[in-house]
Every structure is written in structure tokens, then in C-alpha cells.
Amino acid sequence: MPRLFSNGRYVTATIALVCAMGGTSYAAVSVTGQNIKNGTVKSIDIANNSVASADIKNGSLLKADFKAGQLPAGAKGADGAPGAKGDKGDPGIPGTAAAKGDKGDKGDPGSKGDKGDKGDAGTPGTPGPGAKWALVKADGTVLRQSGGITVQAFGSGYYVDFNSSLTNSGLIATAAYLSGDTDPRANPVVEICGAPTVEHVACAVAGTNDNEHVFVRTGNQAGAAEAHAFYITALAS
């Protein structure tokens, strides 16, 4: 049995010598893979450009056997299936508030709205200080008034106390027709108490001769004194 050589260069030299002595057919038959120790043949033992495609087993080379960039990129593969929906992300950090914008132009007036329903009647207000009035029955009872007025009946005359000065006030007295008191009559006569001034008369009943009282006299159609209902109004200037 031939001796196995561990040195690759020595093996190569021996093969060359044998080929020179006995021809190439002897070398091809005599030197096989069994005569070479695994792992002993190195790159330096192989001549440049001496390994052809026919010497390489189809499908035996890997990507790692080629330098980077020597192999062309393959065609783009088909798109993969969509991945599963990811988890909801955390809320982002609040942004900084933007600067206040300029005031916009005034808009056009809107259409006129429908007319609203009529409101409820308000409560009658208190008469102002410029007018005080009373409705007095024939017996001197005050039926209606603006407030603060009292009356004393004296025959066919009446002393009306307005409880405020009537100086520079206008007085109006008119006949009032009430149930049971509808006979024709003359207009009442009225004057402010508090003589001796020219525009005032002297009122005889105690406590009435001042400018807060007025005297009213009613009469029949002929003008004779007769008790009848009347309205009395004082108008401040």
C-alpha cells in the first residue's frame, strides 16, 4: 500500500514527477482522493484559473463563498401578508397653545325673527307724585284713591286731606254717577284751604285750614247744595 504524504507541496511534486516518468494516464489512474489527506490541499497548491465550472458540483456553492457585491441582487419578492394590528400607543405630549388669532370681521345681520307672543300685562304702577286722586261717595266714604287721602263730610261740603302741600297744584273736581246716586247735578265747586291768601279760602272745620286740605261742595242741577259723589284730583306743577 502506498504511503500517505502529509505535505501538500510534496504530494504535488511527486505527482508531477510520476506524470513525467509514466505519462498522464498513469497519474490519473494512480492518484485519487484516497491518496490525499483531508484538509492538506490549500489554495497555494492549486494554479490560478485552473478550477472551472465543470469541476464544481452544481448547487454546492453558498453566498458566503463569494465576495460582497459579486452576486447580483435577486428580483423583489412578493409583498408579505399584513401584520397584526399593533397596540394603541401612549398619548402624546400636549402641544403648546397657539397664539390668539386676530379678531374676525363682523358678520352680516341675521334674518329678522318671528314676532313673539304678547306678554302678560304688568302690575299697575304707583301713581307719581304729580297726581293724587280719590273717588268719594255722597256720605264721604272714599271708594278709590291714589293713596294717603282722607275725607270729612260736612252737610253738602267735604274736606279732603291730601296729606301733602297743594301749593302750585291744579285741582279738578267732577261729578261721579254711582249706583243709587244718578240724579242730574251741577259740577262740584273746589278750592284749597289756608286763607288769608288770595287763592285760598278759609276752611271752618278745625285742623283743615291749611294748604294740604281742599273744600269740595256738590249741588243739584239748579245749583242748590246737595250731597253727591264726586272725583277729586290734584295735579302738581
C-alpha positions in Angstrom: 0.0 0.0 0.0 1.4 3.4 -0.9 2.5 5.8 1.9 0.2 8.8 2.5 2.0 12.1 2.4 1.1 14.9 4.8 2.8 17.7 2.9 0.7 19.1 0.1 3.6 20.6 -1.8 5.5 17.3 -1.6 2.4 15.4 -3.0 2.1 17.8 -5.9 5.8 17.4 -6.8 5.6 13.7 -6.6 2.5 13.7 -8.9 4.4 15.8 -11.4 7.4 13.5 -11.3 5.3 10.4 -11.8 3.5 12.1 -14.7 6.8 12.9 -16.3 8.1 9.3 -16.0 5.0 7.3 -16.8 2.6 9.6 -18.7 -0.6 11.4 -17.7 -2.6 8.3 -17.9 -0.7 6.7 -15.1 -1.0 9.8 -12.9 -4.8 9.9 -13.5 -5.2 6.3 -12.5 -2.7 6.2 -9.7 -3.5 9.4 -7.7 -7.0 9.5 -6.2 -8.7 11.3 -3.3 -7.8 8.5 -1.1 -4.1 9.2 -1.6 -4.5 12.8 -0.2 -5.1 13.5 3.4 -8.2 15.6 4.1 -7.5 19.3 4.7 -4.0 19.2 3.3 -4.6 20.7 -0.2 -4.5 24.5 0.1 -5.2 27.5 -2.3 -1.5 27.8 -3.0 -1.4 24.2 -4.3 -3.9 25.0 -7.0 -2.9 27.0 -10.0 -4.8 30.3 -10.7 -7.7 29.9 -13.1 -7.3 26.1 -13.1 -10.7 25.3 -11.4 -13.6 25.5 -14.0 -17.3 25.3 -13.6 -17.2 21.7 -14.6 -15.0 21.0 -11.5 -17.6 22.4 -9.1 -20.7 20.4 -8.0 -23.9 22.2 -9.0 -25.6 23.8 -6.1 -22.7 23.3 -3.7 -21.5 27.0 -3.5 -23.1 29.3 -0.9 -23.4 33.0 -0.7 -20.7 33.1 1.8 -18.3 31.6 -0.9 -18.5 34.9 -2.9 -17.1 38.4 -2.2 -19.6 41.1 -1.3 -21.2 42.6 -4.4 -20.2 39.7 -6.8 -23.7 38.2 -6.8 -26.4 40.3 -8.4 -29.5 41.2 -6.3 -32.4 38.9 -6.8 -35.8 40.1 -8.1 -38.1 41.8 -5.5 -40.2 39.2 -3.7 -44.0 39.4 -3.4 -45.4 41.6 -0.6 -45.9 39.8 2.6 -49.2 39.5 4.4 -50.2 42.5 6.6 -49.0 42.1 10.1 -51.3 42.1 13.1 -52.6 45.4 14.4 -50.2 46.9 17.0 -51.1 48.0 20.5 -52.5 51.5 20.9 -49.7 54.0 21.6 -49.4 56.2 24.6 -51.0 59.6 24.5 -48.7 62.2 23.0 -47.4 65.2 25.0 -49.9 68.1 24.8 -48.7 70.7 22.3 -48.1 74.3 23.0 -51.1 76.6 22.6 -51.0 78.7 19.5 -51.1 82.5 19.7 -54.6 84.1 19.7 -55.7 85.0 16.2 -56.9 88.4 15.0 -60.5 89.3 15.5 -62.6 88.3 12.6 -64.8 90.7 10.6 -68.2 91.4 11.8 -70.8 89.1 10.3 -73.8 90.1 8.3 -77.0 90.7 10.3 -79.2 87.7 10.6 -82.7 87.4 9.3 -85.5 89.1 11.3 -87.1 86.7 13.7 -90.8 85.9 14.0 -92.9 88.2 16.2 -93.1 87.0 19.7 -96.2 86.3 21.7 -97.8 89.2 23.6 -96.6 89.3 27.1 -98.8 89.3 30.2 -100.0 92.7 31.5 -97.8 94.2 34.1 -98.8 95.2 37.6 -100.1 98.8 37.6 -97.5 101.1 38.9 -97.9 103.5 41.8 -99.0 106.9 40.6 -96.2 109.5 40.5 -96.1 112.5 42.8 -97.6 114.7 40.2 -101.2 113.3 40.5 -103.3 112.4 43.5 -106.9 111.4 43.2 -109.9 110.0 45.0 -113.5 108.8 44.3 -115.8 109.9 47.1 -119.4 108.7 47.8 -122.1 111.2 48.8 -121.7 110.2 52.5 -117.9 111.0 52.4 -116.7 107.4 52.1 -113.5 107.1 49.9 -114.2 104.3 47.4 -110.9 104.5 45.4 -107.8 106.7 45.7 -104.1 107.0 44.8 -103.2 106.8 48.5 -103.0 108.8 51.7 -106.2 110.8 51.2 -108.9 111.1 53.9 -112.3 112.9 53.7 -114.7 114.6 56.3 -118.3 115.1 55.2 -120.0 118.3 56.4 -123.5 118.7 55.1 -123.2 119.1 51.4 -119.5 120.1 51.7 -116.4 117.8 52.0 -113.0 118.5 53.5 -110.4 116.4 51.6 -107.0 116.0 53.2 -104.2 115.1 50.6 -101.5 114.9 53.4 -99.1 117.0 51.3 -98.8 120.6 50.2 -101.1 121.6 47.3 -99.5 125.0 46.7 -99.0 125.5 42.9 -101.1 122.4 42.2 -104.1 122.3 39.9 -107.4 120.9 41.2 -110.1 119.1 39.2 -113.5 118.0 40.7 -116.1 116.2 38.6 -119.4 114.6 39.3 -119.5 110.8 39.8 -122.6 108.8 38.9 -122.8 105.8 41.2 -125.5 103.2 41.9 -128.3 105.0 43.8 -126.8 108.4 43.0 -127.7 109.1 39.4 -129.7 112.3 39.7 -128.7 115.2 37.4 -126.5 117.7 39.2 -124.2 120.7 38.8 -120.4 120.4 38.7 -118.7 120.4 42.1 -117.0 123.5 43.4 -113.5 123.1 44.8 -110.9 125.4 46.5 -107.7 125.0 48.5 -108.0 125.8 52.2 -105.5 128.0 54.0 -106.7 131.7 53.9 -105.9 134.6 54.1 -104.0 134.2 50.8 -105.9 135.3 47.7 -106.0 131.8 46.1 -107.1 130.0 49.2 -110.3 130.0 51.2 -110.8 129.9 55.0 -112.0 126.4 56.0 -114.1 126.5 59.2 -113.6 122.9 60.5 -110.7 122.7 62.9 -107.5 121.3 61.5 -108.5 121.9 57.9 -107.4 125.4 57.2 -104.0 124.7 55.6 -102.6 124.1 52.1 -103.0 120.2 52.4 -106.8 120.4 52.5 -109.3 121.3 49.9 -113.0 122.1 50.2 -115.5 120.5 47.8 -119.2 121.4 47.5 -121.7 119.5 45.5 -125.2 120.6 44.4 -128.3 119.7 42.4 -129.0 120.6 38.8 -130.3 124.0 39.9 -127.0 124.7 41.8 -128.5 124.3 45.3 -126.3 122.5 47.9 -126.9 118.7 47.8 -124.7 115.7 48.7 -123.5 113.7 45.7 -120.5 111.5 44.7 -117.5 113.1 43.0 -114.0 112.7 41.8 -111.2 115.0 43.1 -107.7 115.2 41.5 -104.7 117.4 42.5 -102.1 117.9 39.7 -98.7 119.1 40.9 -97.0 121.6 38.6 
